[in-house]
Amino acid sequence: MKQASRAVETHPFGSFVPRNARFLLLGSFTGKRSEEDILNGYDWFYGTKRNQFWPIMEAALAVDLKTKAQKQTLFEKLGMAITDIILSCERKHGSNLDVNLTNVVFNTDTILDIFKKNAIRSVFFSSRFVEKLFKKEFKAFLESHPDIELVTLPSPSPRYAAMSRAEKIARYRLLLPKLR
């Protein structure tokens, strides 16, 4: 039986780094963008219909995050850069699940550049999966920068059901930096 070929996807959003960033939010890789997602404004990180990231952030920080501009303004106010740890990959089964991402190329140069040009104090991971990849891929960097705090947020994926949405909101509220 012949296996369907998979296309290599390159991350479409790059990174967003406000001036004087002190924090970095790392996700895994952008969700597969359907025509419906694109029509509904999926033009930035974590914007698929099912991903709960922005609704959780809205509730945790009591802000409105309907547009890309509002999201970027929030990250400017937080002093937080955002990018994903994976630059390019293929998807098994056309799935958004992190475990189905294969032939991964890490976003190493961009991430190291963010650290080089900013006084990053804390790295926030969007899941344990991302934390694990970061600790493996950036082991030498972490050993030479032991003062950087690593914080793992509950996954915003609806598949992560170990916590309710309300519990995720409470954890984000507790763990995220406060708005300035």
Secondary structure, DSSP 8 states (H G I E B T S, - for coil): --------EE-SS--B--TT--EEEEES------HHHHHTT--STT-STT--HHHHHHHHHT----SHHHHHHHHHHHTEEEEESEEEEEEGGG---GGGEEEEEE-HHHHHHHHHHS---EEEESSHHHHHHHHHHTHHHHHH-TT-EEEE-----TT--SS-HHHHHHHHHHHS----
